[in-house]
Amino acid sequence: GLDSIKLAEKIANEQIKKNFKPKIFIQVNIGDELQKSGVNPKNLSEFYLKVKNDFELDIIGLMCIPPFVENTSTFFTKMKSLADTLSLKDLSMGMSSDYVDAIKNSATYVRVGSKIMGERT
């Protein structure tokens, strides 16, 4: 997930070199957690417009890893609202423990590795 202007610049330079435009998700720090990277939701619109217009990146959606709490639906609902505001259709959110809630909130990509591969050891 894209989370900084510095990374956007690197991606823009590589897409020119390789003549390839990857599809990109902006990583949102939806829980405003200090230990996680990601764009603060308050700065998301400005960040989105800058990376889309100045760097010509193909932003297809938003991604998040919400705080580890009992009910993640609130965060997924907020992500859906942010995506709608920017007219982005894809949302990468939800993991093995909360993917059902993520899908209920319009997730188009989920990460369910431990459901498939088993717990990490």
C-alpha positions as CSV (number, residue, x, y, z in Angstrom):
1,G,0.0,0.0,0.0
2,L,1.1,3.5,-0.8
3,D,1.6,5.6,2.3
4,S,4.0,8.5,1.5
5,I,4.9,11.0,-1.1
6,K,8.4,9.6,-1.1
7,L,7.1,6.2,-2.1
8,A,4.8,7.7,-4.7
9,E,7.8,9.4,-6.3
10,K,9.8,6.1,-6.4
11,I,6.8,4.3,-8.0
12,A,6.4,7.1,-10.5
13,N,10.0,6.9,-11.5
14,E,9.9,3.1,-11.9
15,Q,6.7,3.1,-13.9
16,I,8.5,5.5,-16.4
17,K,11.6,3.3,-16.5
18,K,9.6,0.1,-17.0
19,N,6.7,1.5,-19.0
20,F,4.3,-0.1,-16.7
21,K,1.5,1.4,-14.5
22,P,0.8,-0.8,-11.5
23,K,-2.6,-0.7,-9.8
24,I,-2.1,0.8,-6.4
25,F,-4.0,0.9,-3.1
26,I,-3.5,3.8,-0.7
27,Q,-2.8,2.5,2.8
28,V,-5.0,4.3,5.4
29,N,-4.1,4.3,9.1
30,I,-7.8,4.0,9.9
31,G,-7.2,3.6,13.6
32,D,-4.7,6.4,13.9
33,E,-2.2,4.0,15.5
34,L,1.3,5.2,16.1
35,Q,2.9,1.8,15.4
36,K,1.2,1.5,11.9
37,S,2.0,3.4,8.8
38,G,-0.6,4.8,6.5
39,V,-2.2,8.0,5.5
40,N,-4.3,9.7,8.2
41,P,-7.9,9.8,7.1
42,K,-7.9,13.6,7.6
43,N,-5.2,14.0,4.9
44,L,-6.5,11.3,2.5
45,S,-8.2,13.6,0.0
46,E,-5.2,15.8,-0.4
47,F,-2.8,12.9,-0.6
48,Y,-5.0,11.1,-3.2
49,L,-5.2,14.1,-5.4
50,K,-1.4,14.7,-5.2
51,V,-0.4,11.2,-6.1
52,K,-3.0,10.8,-8.8
53,N,-2.4,14.2,-10.5
54,D,1.3,15.0,-9.8
55,F,2.7,11.4,-10.1
56,E,0.0,10.0,-12.4
57,L,-0.4,6.8,-10.3
58,D,-3.2,4.4,-11.0
59,I,-5.0,4.5,-7.6
60,I,-7.7,1.8,-7.6
61,G,-8.6,1.7,-4.0
62,L,-7.9,2.0,-0.3
63,M,-6.5,-0.6,2.1
64,C,-6.3,-0.8,5.9
65,I,-5.5,-3.0,8.8
66,P,-7.8,-1.9,11.6
67,P,-6.8,-2.0,15.3
68,F,-7.0,-5.4,16.9
69,V,-10.4,-5.0,18.6
70,E,-13.4,-7.1,19.1
71,N,-15.6,-5.3,16.5
72,T,-13.8,-4.0,13.4
73,S,-17.0,-3.0,11.6
74,T,-16.8,0.6,12.6
75,F,-13.4,0.9,10.9
76,F,-14.6,-0.9,7.8
77,T,-17.7,1.4,7.5
78,K,-15.4,4.4,7.7
79,M,-13.2,3.0,5.0
80,K,-16.2,2.4,2.7
81,S,-17.2,6.1,3.3
82,L,-13.7,7.3,2.5
83,A,-13.6,5.2,-0.7
84,D,-17.0,6.5,-1.8
85,T,-15.9,10.1,-1.2
86,L,-13.0,9.6,-3.6
87,S,-15.1,7.5,-6.1
88,L,-12.8,4.4,-5.5
89,K,-14.4,1.0,-6.0
90,D,-11.8,-1.3,-4.5
91,L,-11.3,-1.9,-0.8
92,S,-8.6,-4.2,0.6
93,M,-9.6,-4.8,4.2
94,G,-10.3,-7.8,6.4
95,M,-8.2,-10.7,7.5
96,S,-8.9,-14.2,8.6
97,S,-10.5,-13.1,11.9
98,D,-12.8,-10.3,10.5
99,Y,-13.2,-10.9,6.7
100,V,-16.9,-11.5,7.0
101,D,-17.4,-8.0,8.5
102,A,-15.1,-6.6,5.8
103,I,-17.1,-8.2,3.0
104,K,-20.4,-6.8,4.6
105,N,-18.8,-3.4,4.2
106,S,-17.9,-3.8,0.6
107,A,-14.3,-5.2,0.7
108,T,-13.2,-6.4,-2.7
109,Y,-9.9,-7.9,-1.5
110,V,-9.4,-9.8,1.8
111,R,-6.3,-11.4,3.3
112,V,-7.2,-14.8,4.7
113,G,-3.8,-16.6,4.7
114,S,-4.2,-18.2,8.1
115,K,-7.7,-19.5,7.2
116,I,-6.1,-21.3,4.2
117,M,-2.5,-22.0,5.4
118,G,-3.1,-22.3,9.2
119,E,-1.7,-20.3,12.0
120,R,1.9,-19.2,11.8
121,T,4.4,-21.0,13.9
